[in-house]
């Protein structure tokens, strides 16, 4: 865990330095590195659980927007419809998601077991997220959040 903190702190310092003197390509590279490290940290936090962080995130999005169709979930997760289709098949097999045909669309919703799983694993996700962000002050987190929101608007 100490090694990850040092690595995150190094990445944070590189980002701050890069943002002061960098081209947009360098900034984009740094964002990719942070995203990759963040994803790795979240997946590591879920390693001992019955589902991956990616699957948990899909369940969380379904819970927030249910019922929704696969393309909507694909857009929310920023992954391909094919990735969502494979994930939904796996989550259906373990009884966490149910699908219902509505015309040409498959509407997704959580089963009661899926609702319980999201509630059960939410603390794991929040804890891992806070752990990853420990090298950033709350003020830095707010600035970063604001900059990312602005970049995406």
Residue pairs with C-beta under 8 A, 6 or more apart in sequence:
1 131
4 37
4 41
5 134
5 135
7 37
8 37
8 132
8 134
8 135
9 135
11 30
11 33
11 34
11 37
12 135
12 136
12 140
14 30
14 33
15 27
15 30
15 31
15 34
18 26
18 27
18 30
19 27
19 30
22 30
37 132
38 132
39 53
41 128
41 131
41 132
42 53
42 125
42 128
42 129
42 132
43 52
43 53
43 54
44 128
45 53
45 124
45 125
45 127
45 128
45 131
46 52
46 53
46 56
46 121
46 124
46 125
46 128
49 56
49 121
49 124
50 94
50 117
51 59
51 91
51 94
51 96
51 117
51 121
53 125
53 128
54 87
55 87
55 90
55 91
56 117
56 118
56 121
56 125
57 77
58 73
58 77
58 84
58 87
58 88
58 91
59 91
59 96
59 97
59 110
59 114
59 117
59 118
60 118
60 122
60 125
61 68
61 73
61 76
61 77
62 68
62 73
62 97
62 108
62 109
62 110
62 114
63 110
63 114
63 115
63 118
65 72
65 73
65 76
66 108
66 109
66 110
67 100
67 107
67 108
67 109
68 76
68 107
68 108
69 102
69 105
69 106
69 107
69 108
70 81
70 84
70 85
70 88
70 105
70 106
70 108
71 81
73 84
73 88
73 108
74 80
74 81
74 83
74 84
77 83
77 84
88 97
88 99
88 106
88 108
91 97
91 114
92 98
92 99
95 111
95 113
95 114
96 110
96 111
96 113
96 114
96 117
97 108
97 109
97 110
97 111
97 114
98 108
98 109
98 110
98 111
98 114
99 106
99 107
99 108
100 106
100 107
100 109
101 107
110 118
133 141
136 144
